[in-house]
Amino acid sequence: MTENAATATHTADLLVDIFREVLGLPDLTEDTDFYEAGGDSLTAFQITGRLEEILGVQVPVSLVFAYPTPQDLAEVVDTDYGRP
């Protein structure tokens, strides 16, 4: 596994945990759609707030809406914010 693939996996795992916590769905996976899981604007802000706490950078809430699965969002976060 390349370093980028390992990072993406780590970030996806992190986001799965955040989505599970915020949406209250312990069985949520990296491919679960935010909208189908009952996400709304409040939960999107909670997700980005948790990301900001962990990464130390401001993550626009619009990214949750544009990339609604933890896997898709992880790829964008890694690309745009260089998650180590």
C-alpha positions as CSV (number, residue, x, y, z in Angstrom):
1,M,0.0,0.0,0.0
2,T,1.4,3.4,-0.9
3,E,1.7,6.2,1.7
4,N,-1.2,8.1,0.0
5,A,-3.4,5.0,0.1
6,A,-2.6,4.4,3.7
7,T,-3.4,8.0,4.6
8,A,-6.7,7.9,2.7
9,T,-7.6,4.7,4.6
10,H,-6.7,6.4,7.9
11,T,-8.7,9.5,7.1
12,A,-11.6,7.4,5.9
13,D,-11.6,5.5,9.1
14,L,-11.5,8.7,11.1
15,L,-14.4,10.0,9.1
16,V,-16.4,6.8,9.5
17,D,-16.0,7.2,13.3
18,I,-17.1,10.9,13.1
19,F,-20.1,10.1,10.9
20,R,-21.1,7.2,13.3
21,E,-20.8,9.5,16.3
22,V,-22.7,12.4,14.8
23,L,-25.4,10.5,13.1
24,G,-25.7,7.9,15.8
25,L,-25.3,4.9,13.5
26,P,-22.8,2.4,14.8
27,D,-23.0,0.2,11.6
28,L,-22.2,3.1,9.2
29,T,-19.5,2.3,6.6
30,E,-17.1,4.3,4.5
31,D,-19.6,4.0,1.6
32,T,-22.7,5.2,3.6
33,D,-24.3,8.3,2.0
34,F,-24.7,11.2,4.4
35,Y,-28.1,12.1,3.1
36,E,-29.4,8.5,3.2
37,A,-28.2,8.2,6.7
38,G,-30.4,11.1,7.8
39,G,-27.8,13.8,7.6
40,D,-28.8,17.5,7.6
41,S,-27.2,20.9,7.8
42,L,-26.8,20.6,11.6
43,T,-25.0,17.2,11.4
44,A,-22.8,18.5,8.5
45,F,-21.6,21.3,10.8
46,Q,-21.0,18.8,13.6
47,I,-18.9,16.7,11.2
48,T,-16.8,19.6,10.0
49,G,-16.4,20.9,13.6
50,R,-15.0,17.5,14.7
51,L,-12.7,17.5,11.7
52,E,-11.4,21.0,12.6
53,E,-10.8,19.9,16.2
54,I,-8.7,16.9,15.0
55,L,-6.9,18.3,12.0
56,G,-6.5,21.9,13.2
57,V,-7.8,23.4,9.9
58,Q,-11.1,24.8,8.8
59,V,-13.0,22.4,6.6
60,P,-15.9,24.0,4.7
61,V,-19.2,22.4,5.5
62,S,-20.0,22.4,1.7
63,L,-17.5,19.5,1.4
64,V,-19.8,17.3,3.4
65,F,-22.7,18.0,0.9
66,A,-20.5,17.7,-2.2
67,Y,-18.7,14.5,-1.0
68,P,-21.4,12.7,1.1
69,T,-19.6,9.5,1.9
70,P,-16.8,9.2,4.4
71,Q,-14.5,7.7,1.7
72,D,-15.2,10.5,-0.8
73,L,-14.8,13.2,1.8
74,A,-11.5,11.5,3.0
75,E,-10.0,11.8,-0.5
76,V,-10.8,15.5,-0.7
77,V,-9.6,16.2,2.9
78,D,-6.3,14.4,2.1
79,T,-5.9,16.3,-1.2
80,D,-6.9,19.7,0.0
81,Y,-5.5,19.6,3.5
82,G,-2.6,17.2,3.2
83,R,-3.6,15.0,6.1
84,P,-0.4,13.3,7.4
